[in-house]
Structures are given as C-alpha cells and as structure tokens.
C-alpha cells in the first residue's frame, strides 16, 4: 500500500527515525514505573494522530499496554487498517472525542507525536480530564515544550506553564531535529512527559484560578492591577483589599509561581464576599 500523502492542514509530519519513535513510545511508562502492572492488568493508552503508525507499532508490541488510537485523516486510517488490523482505531477528531464514552471510568494515558497546530487545545482537553490522565507524553513543537516546562521569570512562562504545572510534573526529555520527519517541519521538536502530581484539588476555586491565569497573561507586560480589573469590577464596591493582594496587583504575571497564582486567586475570591 502507498504511503500516506502528507497534508499540511492536518499538521502531518511523519516521523521517520525508528529510534526516536521507540523512545517516544517508552515515555508512557516511566512516570509511573512503580505502578506498572506485574500481572494481567494493563495500562490503557490513547494515541492521538498515529498517522502511518510509527509510534503505534511499538505501543502495540508492549504487552502491558491496551492501546486505542484516534486519527482524523481518512487516508491514514485506511493505511493503519491495512498494516495494523489488530489496532483499536477510531476515525475522528480528538478534540471532539467524548472521552467519557470511550473510557466510562478509570485512568488512561495519552501519547502522540501530536499535530502541532492543535497541541495547546489537546493539552487544555487533557486538563479537563486531569484526574483520569496520570501521564501525558509525546512530541510537540520545541517552543511549546519550552513554554510548558518554563519556570517563572522566563519569557516562555505563560498560561500553559501555570495551568499544566499546577497539576502535572513536567519533564523536558529531549530535542528532535527537523530532518527526521517527512516532510521536515519548519520548527524543531521536543519530547516531553507530564506526570500527574499529588495536588488533587487546588486550595482555591479552580475555575476562577483558570480565569485569573488566562486574564493575567492576556496582557503579560502589564501589572496585574490593570489586566485583572475586570475580575473585580462587578464586585467593585465590595472589594476589601488586603496588603498582600495590593502587592500581587503591582506584579506582572510572569513573575508569579503556581503557588502564588493559587494564593492570588484565593485573595480575589475572598474579596468578593
Ligand atoms: N504520529 C505520526 C503522525 C504525526 S503527524 C508520526 O509520528 O509519524 C500528526 C497526526 O495527527 C497526523 O496523522 C494527522 O492526521 C493527525 N491529526 C491531526 N489533527 C487531528 C485531530 N484533531 N484528531 C486526531 N488526529 C489528528
């Protein structure tokens, strides 16, 4: 059967280096090595965008993995059905996939050499299911990997860094050059692993936390007093400002750690009553 014709609008850049593919396939275990089932209980893994199956072949070989893949491209689906008839494959859009139907209960890992054009959206969806996804790993654009892994005070530090780091431990594993893809992407790539941390619930309103982080970084150069004004405005008269809150409001978002964003959210929450 013919190779799949790469479609740009689907972010198709097929990985050709089998060593890299194998290393990526192995990332879905490490973060939970002490939980690897010794007997018959398998780890469920969902692969996003298998393409021609370069990662899939290694995932399928692993006897501890129960694999499901979702691929949007009809041509790739036909290819996969031909070469990997044993693969449980869904033809569709991961962003529209109802994960509660696919996995009515329990945990599952997410893996992929992801479509770079929708990687942020994929990670926001992972966050929606964070309590059921212990490990999310794979390859993305290097710049996005750096953002996800970035510590405060850096240019790369932003919404994805704070929201993901609030719930996941991030490992930047290795960088991958463009020439191991067909066609080569214009950007460098990186492999990361995100492992769910011990923080079950934030000590603040989690929806408000998300809003505070997003709103603050929408104007990342500004003091938060300006960007977060909208979050106070409706309750303006009731705002009872504390010294600590005042201090936060003079800062810029990239200066705040995850813990400080949680504290800031609590202060905003309390000022609402
Ligand atoms: N994993 C393969 C392909 C990577 S390219 C490899 O490493 O070679 C990204 C893949 O994601 C493509 O196969 C593309 O068709 C698929 N894809 C793009 N958008 C998708 C979506 N919304 N849902 C599922 N798959 C998608």
Boltz pocket constraint, residues with backbone or C-beta under 6 A from the ligand:
constraints:
  - pocket:
      binder: B
      contacts: [[A, 10], [A, 11], [A, 12], [A, 13], [A, 14], [A, 15], [A, 16], [A, 48], [A, 49], [A, 50], [A, 51], [A, 52], [A, 53], [A, 54], [A, 55], [A, 70], [A, 71], [A, 72], [A, 73], [A, 76], [A, 92], [A, 93], [A, 94], [A, 95], [A, 112], [A, 113], [A, 114], [A, 115], [A, 116], [A, 118]]
      max_distance: 6.0
